[in-house]
Amino acid sequence: MIGIFAVIPVKEMEGSKQRLSSLLTPVQRQRLAEAMLEDVVDATCGARDLAGIIFVTRDVFAMRLAERVGAHVITDGARDGHTGAVVAAARRLVMEGGHAMLTMPGDVPRVTSVEIQTAIAAHHPMAPAFTIVPAHDEKGSNCIIMTPPDAVPLRFGEDSYFPHLDAARRLDIEPSIVRLPGIGMDIDHPEDVIQFMRMQPVMRTRTLNFLQAAGIEG
């Protein structure tokens, strides 16, 4: 399995994004999560430097989307949180001889195919290697590329960026750090939504269309 495989963890979308409850109803939050995932998958499918796409999920919408775009689905670890889902996929890739893994959440709807290719281009070709794209606030880890797929222990969360740098360096792997505005713009909190709406759109996305239709303004 030569090449870099994209891993997208997707938890069940019903009841998701509860931190946005002051802005959106439960049904709207679910629709937002679906729109964001579709935007992320569109960009991922357009990145020519990826060998394949893997969803870690048990969500019905995500599984249907995976089938539509020809992505693989792994259910092991899908209910073990962000870290557990990605670790399960990395373990599967290693078992099947996978060369490298790129992982990104489904809530970075400003990501573009060009940004994904930029991150891949920054990744060191010799293993072991570790590349990271931080969140806009430099707290979260919004994209990680690893060769091999289990090169560095992972622990995702709102304050995972610097711990991931430390984890790589403890293994004598100097991280490649790439700052990209689209990948860096994840949507978790109301202020993220407002910032997203204020940013000059790179393109019309499902997420932007949905939020505008919902009456959300920057």
MIMI-621735 format. One line per field, with one value per atom (N, C-alpha, C): residue number from 1; chain; atom name; x, y, z. Coordinates in pm, whole numbers, plus 50000, padded with zeros to 5 digits. Layout:
lumse (NUM	...)
loke (A	...)
gukol (CA	...)
xx (X	...)
yy (Y	...)
zz (Z	...)
end
This chain:
lumse (1	1	1	2	2	2	3	3	3	4	4	4	5	5	5	6	6	6	7	7	7	8	8	8	9	9	9	10	10	10	11	11	11	12	12	12	13	13	13	14	14	14	15	15	15	16	16	16	17	17	17	18	18	18	19	19	19	20	20	20	21	21	21	22	22	22	23	23	23	24	24	24	25	25	25	26	26	26	27	27	27	28	28	28	29	29	29	30	30	30	31	31	31	32	32	32	33	33	33	34	34	34	35	35	35	36	36	36	37	37	37	38	38	38	39	39	39	40	40	40	41	41	41	42	42	42	43	43	43	44	44	44	45	45	45	46	46	46	47	47	47	48	48	48	49	49	49	50	50	50	51	51	51	52	52	52	53	53	53	54	54	54	55	55	55	56	56	56	57	57	57	58	58	58	59	59	59	60	60	60	61	61	61	62	62	62	63	63	63	64	64	64	65	65	65	66	66	66	67	67	67	68	68	68	69	69	69	70	70	70	71	71	71	72	72	72	73	73	73	74	74	74	75	75	75	76	76	76	77	77	77	78	78	78	79	79	79	80	80	80	81	81	81	82	82	82	83	83	83	84	84	84	85	85	85	86	86	86	87	87	87	88	88	88	89	89	89	90	90	90	91	91	91	92	92	92	93	93	93	94	94	94	95	95	95	96	96	96	97	97	97	98	98	98	99	99	99	100	100	100	101	101	101	102	102	102	103	103	103	104	104	104	105	105	105	106	106	106	107	107	107	108	108	108	109	109	109	110	110	110	111	111	111	112	112	112	113	113	113	114	114	114	115	115	115	116	116	116	117	117	117	118	118	118	119	119	119	120	120	120	121	121	121	122	122	122	123	123	123	124	124	124	125	125	125	126	126	126	127	127	127	128	128	128	129	129	129	130	130	130	131	131	131	132	132	132	133	133	133	134	134	134	135	135	135	136	136	136	137	137	137	138	138	138	139	139	139	140	140	140	141	141	141	142	142	142	143	143	143	144	144	144	145	145	145	146	146	146	147	147	147	148	148	148	149	149	149	150	150	150	151	151	151	152	152	152	153	153	153	154	154	154	155	155	155	156	156	156	157	157	157	158	158	158	159	159	159	160	160	160	161	161	161	162	162	162	163	163	163	164	164	164	165	165	165	166	166	166	167	167	167	168	168	168	169	169	169	170	170	170	171	171	171	172	172	172	173	173	173	174	174	174	175	175	175	176	176	176	177	177	177	178	178	178	179	179	179	180	180	180	181	181	181	182	182	182	183	183	183	184	184	184	185	185	185	186	186	186	187	187	187	188	188	188	189	189	189	190	190	190	191	191	191	192	192	192	193	193	193	194	194	194	195	195	195	196	196	196	197	197	197	198	198	198	199	199	199	200	200	200	201	201	201	202	202	202	203	203	203	204	204	204	205	205	205	206	206	206	207	207	207	208	208	208	209	209	209	210	210	210	211	211	211	212	212	212	213	213	213	214	214	214	215	215	215	216	216	216	217	217	217	218	218	218)
loke (A	A	A	A	A	A	A	A	A	A	A	A	A	A	A	A	A	A	A	A	A	A	A	A	A	A	A	A	A	A	A	A	A	A	A	A	A	A	A	A	A	A	A	A	A	A	A	A	A	A	A	A	A	A	A	A	A	A	A	A	A	A	A	A	A	A	A	A	A	A	A	A	A	A	A	A	A	A	A	A	A	A	A	A	A	A	A	A	A	A	A	A	A	A	A	A	A	A	A	A	A	A	A	A	A	A	A	A	A	A	A	A	A	A	A	A	A	A	A	A	A	A	A	A	A	A	A	A	A	A	A	A	A	A	A	A	A	A	A	A	A	A	A	A	A	A	A	A	A	A	A	A	A	A	A	A	A	A	A	A	A	A	A	A	A	A	A	A	A	A	A	A	A	A	A	A	A	A	A	A	A	A	A	A	A	A	A	A	A	A	A	A	A	A	A	A	A	A	A	A	A	A	A	A	A	A	A	A	A	A	A	A	A	A	A	A	A	A	A	A	A	A	A	A	A	A	A	A	A	A	A	A	A	A	A	A	A	A	A	A	A	A	A	A	A	A	A	A	A	A	A	A	A	A	A	A	A	A	A	A	A	A	A	A	A	A	A	A	A	A	A	A	A	A	A	A	A	A	A	A	A	A	A	A	A	A	A	A	A	A	A	A	A	A	A	A	A	A	A	A	A	A	A	A	A	A	A	A	A	A	A	A	A	A	A	A	A	A	A	A	A	A	A	A	A	A	A	A	A	A	A	A	A	A	A	A	A	A	A	A	A	A	A	A	A	A	A	A	A	A	A	A	A	A	A	A	A	A	A	A	A	A	A	A	A	A	A	A	A	A	A	A	A	A	A	A	A	A	A	A	A	A	A	A	A	A	A	A	A	A	A	A	A	A	A	A	A	A	A	A	A	A	A	A	A	A	A	A	A	A	A	A	A	A	A	A	A	A	A	A	A	A	A	A	A	A	A	A	A	A	A	A	A	A	A	A	A	A	A	A	A	A	A	A	A	A	A	A	A	A	A	A	A	A	A	A	A	A	A	A	A	A	A	A	A	A	A	A	A	A	A	A	A	A	A	A	A	A	A	A	A	A	A	A	A	A	A	A	A	A	A	A	A	A	A	A	A	A	A	A	A	A	A	A	A	A	A	A	A	A	A	A	A	A	A	A	A	A	A	A	A	A	A	A	A	A	A	A	A	A	A	A	A	A	A	A	A	A	A	A	A	A	A	A	A	A	A	A	A	A	A	A	A	A	A	A	A	A	A	A	A	A	A	A	A	A	A	A	A	A	A	A	A	A	A	A	A	A	A	A	A	A	A	A	A	A	A	A	A	A	A	A	A	A	A	A	A	A	A	A	A	A	A	A	A	A	A	A	A	A	A	A	A	A	A	A	A	A	A	A	A	A	A	A	A	A	A	A	A	A	A	A	A	A	A	A	A	A	A	A	A	A	A	A	A	A	A	A	A	A	A	A	A	A)
gukol (N	CA	C	N	CA	C	N	CA	C	N	CA	C	N	CA	C	N	CA	C	N	CA	C	N	CA	C	N	CA	C	N	CA	C	N	CA	C	N	CA	C	N	CA	C	N	CA	C	N	CA	C	N	CA	C	N	CA	C	N	CA	C	N	CA	C	N	CA	C	N	CA	C	N	CA	C	N	CA	C	N	CA	C	N	CA	C	N	CA	C	N	CA	C	N	CA	C	N	CA	C	N	CA	C	N	CA	C	N	CA	C	N	CA	C	N	CA	C	N	CA	C	N	CA	C	N	CA	C	N	CA	C	N	CA	C	N	CA	C	N	CA	C	N	CA	C	N	CA	C	N	CA	C	N	CA	C	N	CA	C	N	CA	C	N	CA	C	N	CA	C	N	CA	C	N	CA	C	N	CA	C	N	CA	C	N	CA	C	N	CA	C	N	CA	C	N	CA	C	N	CA	C	N	CA	C	N	CA	C	N	CA	C	N	CA	C	N	CA	C	N	CA	C	N	CA	C	N	CA	C	N	CA	C	N	CA	C	N	CA	C	N	CA	C	N	CA	C	N	CA	C	N	CA	C	N	CA	C	N	CA	C	N	CA	C	N	CA	C	N	CA	C	N	CA	C	N	CA	C	N	CA	C	N	CA	C	N	CA	C	N	CA	C	N	CA	C	N	CA	C	N	CA	C	N	CA	C	N	CA	C	N	CA	C	N	CA	C	N	CA	C	N	CA	C	N	CA	C	N	CA	C	N	CA	C	N	CA	C	N	CA	C	N	CA	C	N	CA	C	N	CA	C	N	CA	C	N	CA	C	N	CA	C	N	CA	C	N	CA	C	N	CA	C	N	CA	C	N	CA	C	N	CA	C	N	CA	C	N	CA	C	N	CA	C	N	CA	C	N	CA	C	N	CA	C	N	CA	C	N	CA	C	N	CA	C	N	CA	C	N	CA	C	N	CA	C	N	CA	C	N	CA	C	N	CA	C	N	CA	C	N	CA	C	N	CA	C	N	CA	C	N	CA	C	N	CA	C	N	CA	C	N	CA	C	N	CA	C	N	CA	C	N	CA	C	N	CA	C	N	CA	C	N	CA	C	N	CA	C	N	CA	C	N	CA	C	N	CA	C	N	CA	C	N	CA	C	N	CA	C	N	CA	C	N	CA	C	N	CA	C	N	CA	C	N	CA	C	N	CA	C	N	CA	C	N	CA	C	N	CA	C	N	CA	C	N	CA	C	N	CA	C	N	CA	C	N	CA	C	N	CA	C	N	CA	C	N	CA	C	N	CA	C	N	CA	C	N	CA	C	N	CA	C	N	CA	C	N	CA	C	N	CA	C	N	CA	C	N	CA	C	N	CA	C	N	CA	C	N	CA	C	N	CA	C	N	CA	C	N	CA	C	N	CA	C	N	CA	C	N	CA	C	N	CA	C	N	CA	C	N	CA	C	N	CA	C	N	CA	C	N	CA	C	N	CA	C	N	CA	C	N	CA	C	N	CA	C	N	CA	C	N	CA	C	N	CA	C	N	CA	C	N	CA	C	N	CA	C	N	CA	C	N	CA	C	N	CA	C	N	CA	C	N	CA	C	N	CA	C	N	CA	C	N	CA	C	N	CA	C	N	CA	C	N	CA	C	N	CA	C	N	CA	C	N	CA	C	N	CA	C	N	CA	C	N	CA	C	N	CA	C	N	CA	C	N	CA	C	N	CA	C)
xx (50085	50000	50088	50140	50227	50144	50198	50131	50074	50012	49954	49803	49750	49606	49545	49437	49367	49270	49274	49184	49097	48966	48871	48782	48800	48712	48580	48470	48337	48251	48219	48129	47985	47893	47752	47710	47643	47615	47491	47403	47285	47331	47294	47336	47476	47536	47673	47676	47798	47824	47735	47727	47641	47690	47818	47869	47810	47746	47683	47534	47489	47346	47289	47373	47324	47294	47346	47326	47229	47232	47161	47079	46969	46888	46960	46915	46978	46977	46865	46858	46955	46963	47057	47202	47232	47370	47406	47311	47337	47359	47277	47292	47425	47465	47595	47708	47702	47807	47814	47698	47696	47755	47720	47772	47923	47973	48117	48191	48137	48201	48206	48097	48098	48203	48219	48322	48462	48486	48617	48643	48542	48558	48579	48509	48531	48678	48734	48874	48968	48936	49021	49020	48903	48893	48969	48981	49049	49200	49251	49396	49461	49538	49591	49701	49757	49870	49829	49702	49655	49629	49662	49643	49503	49432	49298	49244	49115	49047	48980	48994	48935	48849	48723	48636	48639	48651	48631	48499	48395	48262	48161	48053	47932	47811	47837	47729	47674	47543	47479	47508	47495	47522	47666	47760	47902	47931	47867	47890	47836	47722	47667	47756	47809	47900	48028	48080	48199	48175	48059	48026	48018	47963	47945	48079	48178	48307	48412	48375	48469	48570	48534	48622	48598	48700	48687	48625	48559	48500	48555	48601	48641	48547	48489	48401	48472	48581	48657	48709	48683	48731	48644	48537	48455	48387	48364	48299	48398	48526	48630	48689	48614	48663	48756	48796	48882	49013	49078	49207	49190	49093	49073	49042	48965	48930	49053	49134	49253	49355	49373	49468	49425	49295	49246	49276	49258	49289	49438	49519	49664	49708	49650	49683	49647	49531	49488	49584	49623	49715	49849	49900	50027	50016	49905	49884	49879	49826	49811	49925	50032	50149	50138	50053	50037	50162	50195	50318	50306	50197	50182	50035	50007	49870	49861	49756	49718	49582	49569	49438	49393	49264	49204	49060	49008	48869	48771	48644	48542	48481	48544	48486	48580	48654	48741	48695	48577	48515	48583	48679	48751	48872	48897	49011	48994	49107	49106	49200	49183	49274	49417	49433	49567	49633	49555	49613	49658	49578	49617	49746	49757	49878	49997	49973	50080	50133	50042	50085	50164	50118	50189	50327	50337	50466	50567	50517	50606	50649	50586	50614	50745	50832	50964	50947	51015	50995	51055	51147	51213	51148	51118	51060	51170	51135	51005	50990	50868	50842	50706	50696	50576	50552	50434	50396	50265	50253	50133	50088	49956	49893	49813	49853	49780	49648	49560	49439	49478	49385	49414	49460	49419	49460	49583	49642	49759	49735	49614	49583	49557	49472	49439	49532	49522	49601	49504	49497	49391	49428	49555	49597	49732	49745	49871	49902	50027	50076	50190	50186	50290	50337	50466	50528	50622	50595	50478	50353	50237	50113	50109	50195	50198	50329	50389	50522	50526	50418	50414	50283	50286	50161	50072	49943	49850	49761	49723	49626	49557	49444	49375	49295	49261	49188	49219	49155	49170	49311	49387	49523	49624	49609	49694	49815	49818	49922	50062	50087	50221	50256	50162	50194	50232	50171	50210	50351	50387	50524	50622	50590	50677	50689	50576	50578	50669	50665	50752	50898	50927	51066	51125	51041	51091	51139	51088	51130	51236	51295	51397	51345	51216	51156	51126	51191	51165	51040	50935	50811	50824	50757	50736	50605	50611	50493	50446	50321	50264	50138	50135	50018	49935	49811	49723	49587	49539	49418	49292	49279	49159	49155	49262	49270	49269	49328	49335	49203	49102	48974	48873	48880	48780	48664	48548	48427	48376	48400	48356	48272	48303	48241	48168	48075	48005	48100	48208	48302	48372	48387	48444	48350	48221	48123	48129	48135	48140	48267	48380	48506	48500	48443	48428	48347	48238	48152	48219	48314	48382	48499	48547	48661	48619	48709	48682	48674	48562	48550	48643	48713	48796	48707	48597	48499	48366	48261	48131	48130	48107	48103	47962	47935	47805	47786	47895	47888	47848	47912	47878	47733	47692	47554	47455	47486	47395	47383	47497	47494	47423	47444	47373	47223	47184	47041	46980	47064	47017	47013	47054	47048	47166	47276	47396	47479	47518	47599	47729	47829	47957	47958)
yy (49880	50000	50125	50158	50273	50400	50507	50636	50677	50794	50851	50832	50772	50749	50851	50915	51012	50939	50974	50916	51028	51012	51111	51045	51078	51022	51099	51026	51090	51023	51098	51041	51059	50990	51003	51150	51196	51339	51384	51291	51329	51373	51493	51547	51605	51622	51673	51825	51877	52021	52092	52034	52092	52228	52257	52388	52501	52465	52565	52581	52529	52529	52670	52768	52906	52968	52907	52959	52876	52743	52653	52550	52506	52400	52266	52161	52029	51982	52002	51960	52042	52172	52256	52216	52181	52140	52012	51920	51798	51829	51916	51953	52025	52107	52174	52073	51976	51873	51797	51768	51698	51784	51913	52004	52018	52032	52045	51920	51804	51680	51671	51708	51704	51798	51915	52008	51950	51889	51828	51714	51633	51520	51568	51673	51730	51767	51837	51879	51759	51661	51543	51464	51449	51376	51447	51578	51654	51662	51610	51613	51497	51527	51422	51339	51387	51317	51215	51181	51082	50948	50841	50706	50653	50710	50663	50738	50716	50783	50677	50693	50602	50682	50644	50699	50603	50658	50578	50625	50545	50594	50481	50510	50428	50513	50637	50728	50692	50685	50642	50740	50870	50969	50957	50945	50936	50809	50699	50574	50581	50647	50664	50756	50861	50951	50878	50795	50716	50627	50563	50477	50558	50678	50761	50805	50831	50881	50772	50647	50537	50527	50577	50569	50438	50393	50276	50319	50227	50255	50156	50208	50127	50161	50061	50086	50066	49988	49968	50102	50132	50256	50377	50359	50474	50541	50467	50524	50542	50547	50563	50702	50801	50938	50962	51087	51127	51048	51044	50974	50826	50763	50620	50583	50667	50640	50646	50749	50764	50656	50624	50518	50384	50357	50232	50226	50338	50341	50326	50392	50380	50236	50172	50032	49944	49968	49891	49915	50039	50069	49999	50001	49934	49784	49724	49580	49545	49636	49609	49666	49708	49756	49898	49978	50116	50198	50284	50361	50484	50559	50686	50720	50807	50847	50998	51054	51194	51190	51258	51260	51403	51422	51554	51535	51626	51611	51654	51630	51664	51801	51885	52016	52131	52111	52218	52251	52311	52322	52418	52498	52588	52520	52396	52325	52317	52322	52306	52193	52142	52039	52092	52218	52278	52279	52309	52307	52167	52068	51930	51895	51932	51904	51983	52104	52183	52113	52060	51988	51863	51791	51671	51706	51816	51857	51892	51937	51973	51851	51738	51617	51555	51523	51468	51330	51304	51176	51055	51078	50966	50939	50813	50776	50764	50791	50839	50989	51030	51171	51211	51339	51389	51533	51558	51692	51730	51856	51899	52036	52051	52181	52219	52325	52361	52430	52430	52511	52658	52743	52886	52946	52888	52938	52866	52778	52699	52618	52570	52479	52339	52327	52197	52154	52026	51967	51932	52017	52001	51910	51884	51786	51731	51600	51535	51435	51435	51336	51260	51127	51047	50934	50916	50802	50735	50610	50527	50581	50519	50572	50580	50504	50507	50564	50656	50708	50776	50845	50924	50896	50879	50861	50985	50963	51074	51094	51220	51255	51384	51368	51484	51553	51679	51760	51906	51993	52136	52187	52116	52159	52053	52001	51889	51930	52053	52091	52080	52149	52145	52007	51936	51799	51709	51727	51647	51681	51810	51848	51783	51788	51728	51577	51512	51366	51327	51403	51374	51395	51505	51536	51438	51384	51282	51158	51139	51026	51067	51186	51240	51262	51296	51333	51482	51559	51703	51729	51785	51804	51909	51885	51989	52059	52190	52268	52351	52334	52406	52478	52608	52687	52718	52669	52685	52736	52847	52910	52825	52748	52667	52550	52471	52358	52409	52525	52578	52627	52645	52701	52592	52533	52435	52507	52444	52507	52423	52475	52408	52498	52628	52723	52833	52903	53012	53115	53147	53245	53193	53059	53001	53024	53009	53030	53175	53269	53410	53440	53386	53408	53348	53229	53164	53252	53309	53391	53522	53569	53695	53677	53555	53531	53540	53595	53602	53460	53420	53281	53250	53138	53092	53042	52981	52929	52914	52896	52870	52727	52713	52581	52551	52424	52385	52447	52454	52510	52656	52734	52876	52893	52816	52825	52791	52687	52646	52754	52807	52907	53035	53074	53192	53166	53047	53012	53007	52975	52968	53106	53209	53344	53385	53310	53342	53444	53551	53655	53673	53727	53752	53881)
zz (50000	50000	50000	49883	49869	49864	49922	49916	50050	50050	50172	50168	50274	50285	50380	50337	50421	50513	50641	50741	50798	50786	50836	50941	51069	51172	51177	51182	51183	51290	51395	51495	51448	51516	51478	51483	51379	51367	51443	51474	51552	51690	51729	51857	51857	51739	51732	51745	51765	51771	51874	51995	52098	52146	52126	52166	52082	51972	51886	51915	52030	52060	52076	52105	52117	51981	51875	51739	51656	51677	51587	51664	51606	51664	51647	51717	51699	51554	51484	51343	51259	51285	51210	51237	51360	51393	51318	51309	51233	51086	51031	50889	50867	50961	50950	50949	51040	51044	50912	50854	50725	50614	50613	50510	50522	50645	50665	50618	50651	50609	50457	50391	50245	50186	50247	50199	50216	50331	50357	50258	50234	50143	49999	49960	49826	49806	49905	49896	49897	49980	49990	49860	49802	49674	49563	49573	49470	49487	49597	49622	49548	49447	49359	49424	49536	49597	49702	49710	49807	49738	49809	49754	49779	49875	49907	50027	50056	50167	50253	50385	50482	50579	50594	50697	50816	50936	51057	51116	51100	51136	51145	51218	51216	51178	51140	51103	50965	50954	50829	50716	50742	50638	50589	50681	50644	50565	50604	50532	50389	50372	50236	50153	50217	50147	50106	50195	50163	50042	50039	49925	49796	49807	49688	49628	49714	49663	49652	49685	49672	49784	49902	50019	50094	50166	50253	50386	50452	50584	50685	50798	50912	51027	51089	51203	51336	51337	51460	51510	51638	51696	51669	51593	51554	51672	51780	51898	52013	51980	52081	52082	52032	52029	51912	51898	51786	51786	51901	51908	51880	51944	51926	51783	51715	51576	51486	51503	51417	51447	51574	51611	51552	51553	51494	51345	51276	51133	51108	51190	51175	51196	51295	51323	51203	51145	51027	50910	50889	50779	50799	50920	50947	50921	50967	50947	50799	50718	50575	50491	50560	50488	50436	50499	50456	50481	50386	50393	50483	50468	50541	50557	50655	50685	50699	50642	50666	50734	50847	50913	50937	50921	50929	50976	51059	51104	50996	51020	50923	50944	51029	51058	51019	50908	50857	50714	50698	50566	50469	50517	50425	50362	50397	50338	50187	50116	49971	49932	49813	49762	49757	49722	49715	49852	49957	50091	50130	50098	50129	50058	49932	49856	49911	49962	50024	50148	50230	50350	50313	50212	50168	50115	50040	49984	50093	50209	50320	50401	50378	50456	50410	50505	50471	50407	50297	50227	50297	50390	50457	50593	50620	50749	50854	50982	51028	51005	50979	50952	51009	51047	51113	51068	51013	50968	51035	51074	51145	51096	51084	51055	51179	51250	51372	51342	51441	51434	51435	51397	51386	51518	51631	51762	51816	51736	51773	51901	51916	52026	51972	51872	51817	51706	51670	51562	51449	51347	51247	51131	51113	51013	51056	51051	51083	50973	50929	50833	50901	50893	50957	50866	50863	50797	50897	50936	50905	50974	50953	51009	51162	51228	51375	51427	51353	51388	51524	51561	51684	51757	51890	51966	51952	51934	51913	52034	52055	52159	52116	52049	51998	52108	52083	52179	52153	52229	52203	52233	52313	52346	52304	52184	52142	52059	52010	51914	51974	52084	52142	52200	52264	52304	52187	52071	51955	51909	51912	51878	51974	52103	52204	52185	52153	52135	52019	51911	51796	51833	51900	51933	52033	52120	52213	52139	52018	51935	51833	51855	51764	51623	51614	51485	51490	51405	51403	51317	51377	51303	51193	51084	50983	51017	51035	51075	50956	50920	50805	50852	50833	50873	50749	50749	50634	50683	50629	50684	50674	50566	50551	50647	50647	50740	50884	50907	51043	51099	51013	51057	51085	51205	51245	51312	51310	51364	51481	51601	51723	51812	51811	51902	51824	51886	51816	51755	51826	51772	51646	51636	51514	51395	51420	51313	51264	51358	51322	51243	51290	51218	51078	51068	50937	50842	50892	50807	50766	50847	50816	50720	50706	50619	50473	50391	50248	50193	50136	50091	49974	49984	49873	49760	49800	49705	49778	49704	49766	49818	49947	50008	50056	50076	50132	50270	50345	50480	50477	50392	50380	50335	50236	50188	50298	50376	50482	50589	50633	50740	50695	50571	50520	50515	50471	50467	50606	50707	50845	50911	50837	50889	50974	50964	51042	50964	51034	50971	51048	50980	51043	51122)
end
